[in-house]
Amino acid sequence: FFAADFIAEAGFFGSVVTVLATLTIVGVVMVLLDRLPQASPVTNMEQLSPLRALIIGILQIFALIPGVSRSGSTIIAGRLMGLRPATAAEYSFLASIPIMAGVTLKLLMGSEERQYFLANFEPLILGNLVAFFAGLFAIGFLLNYLSSHSLAIFGWYRIGLAAVVGLILLVQ
């Protein structure tokens, strides 16, 4: 919330190289994650210590780097803190609530954004409701998938996407 203007002006957002590098790096981490030593296993969120929860929250800062997603950084951090894949994903989604509330508050504090919201209230509400239910479906699917699979397929996807985009940019 407080650093939004600084982050927007930092210059990271225009760098394709940054995005390709972080897509690849995070992808490799996701592929290797199950082979890395982990903290003592945590079977549910209630067993997550305040220190481990704080570490997961702090590691969200990596999402400020283009190509590193907030959910990806918190799921990886959760796995490193001993959470199972599905529990780490669930925790990541819950951790997004304060961040999304902050982004919404920031947008509504600006007079132009507030005027836009008021002028387009109905389509914005409808779009957000559709996005909310589509998100619930996607989250349900992801939690179900991660209950019996690792993050490796998402890592391979990121690595493949970086390779394809890099090749397209090289050919141009």
N, C-alpha and C positions, 0 to 999 in steps of 0.2 A: 504494500500500500504506500509506504513512505518513500520507497526507492523506485517507484514506477517510472517517473520522468527520467531519472538517471539511467535506468536500464534501457529505456527506449532510445536514449541518445548515445549509448555506449558504442554503437557501431557493430556489435556482434550480429545483428539481425540481417545485415546485407551480405554476410560472408557465406558463400556456398561451400567453401573449403571447411569452415567450422562445422556446418551441418553434416557434410559427408564424413568428416572425421568422427564426430560424436555419434552419428548413426552407427558407424562401424565399431567404435570402442564399446558403446553400450551393448551392441549386438554380441560382441565377443564375450563380454561379462555375462550376459544372459545365457550364452551357450555353455560357458565354463562354470556357472554358478553352482550347479549341483556337485561339481568336483572339488570346489573350494571348501576348506574347513569352515564349519559354522559354529556360532555360539551354541551353548546348550539349548536343546530343542524346547520350543514353547508350543504347546498343543492348542492353546486358544488365546484370544486377546486379553482375557482377564489375567493371565499369567505373565503378561508382558510388563516388565519392571518400568517404573517411571524413567529411569536412565536410558533404557533401550528405546522407549517411546520418544524421548527427547532426541536421541541420536537419529532416529528415523525422520523426525520432523526437521532437524537441522540439515540432513542430507537432501532435503527438497530443494535447497539452494542451488544444487547442480542443474535443476530444471530451468534456471535463468539462462543457461547456455543453450543456444539454438541447437536442435537435434537431440537434446536430452529431455525426455518428457517427464512431467511431474509424477505421473503414475509409475513410469518406469523406474525413476530414481527411488521412489518410496517402496516399490515392490522389491527392488534389489536390496535396499537397506533393510527392509523387513526380513528378507531371506537371510541376510548376513547377521541379523539379530536373532535368528533361530526360528522364525515363523515358517510354517509350511506355505507352499505357493498360494493356495486358495486363501489362507488366513492373511497372508501378506497383501494380496490383492484387495480383500475386504477392508483391511486396515487402511490401505491407500485410498480407497473410495471414501471412507469415512473422514480421512484427513483432508480430503478436498473440500469439504463443506465450509470450513472457516475461510479458506482461500477464495472460493467462489463468492462467498458473502462479501469478502473484502473487495474483490474486483467489481462486484455489482455496486457496492457502496461508493467506490471511487468513481465509477461511471455516472452514477446518479447525482454525485456532488457537482459535476460540471454543468453549467447552465445549458450549453449546446446539447449535451447528451440527454439532459432532462427534457428539454424541448422536443428532441427527436422521439424520446420515449412516449411523451404525452401525445404527440402527433400521430404516432404509429402504434398506439397501445394495443388494439385488437390483434393485428397480425403478429406483433411481438409476443403477446401472451399465447396465442395459438401455436406459434413456432416453438416457444419454450415448452409448452405442454407436450407437443409431439416429440421434441428432443428428450424431454424427461422420460416418457414412456419407452422410446427407442433405447435410451440409455439404460433403463431398468432391464430391458430385454438383453442388451449386450452385456451388462454386468452379470446377469444371471447365467448367461452362456459362458462367460469367461470364468466365473467362480466354479461352475460345473466342470469345465474343461481342466482347470488347474487343480481340482480335487484329485485328479488321477494322472496328471502330466506335469512336466517341468516347463520352465520358461524358454527352453531351447528353441522351439519353433519360432517364437517371437524374435529371438536373437538372430536366427538364420534369415528371417524376413528382413530385419534391419540391415544386415550385411548385404543381402541380395539387392535391396532397394538402393543402398549406397553405391553398389557396383553398377547397377543399371543407370542411375542418374549420372554417375561419374563418366561412364562410357558415352552417354548421350552428349554430355557437355564437351568431352574430348573430340567427338566426331564433328561437332558444329564448328 
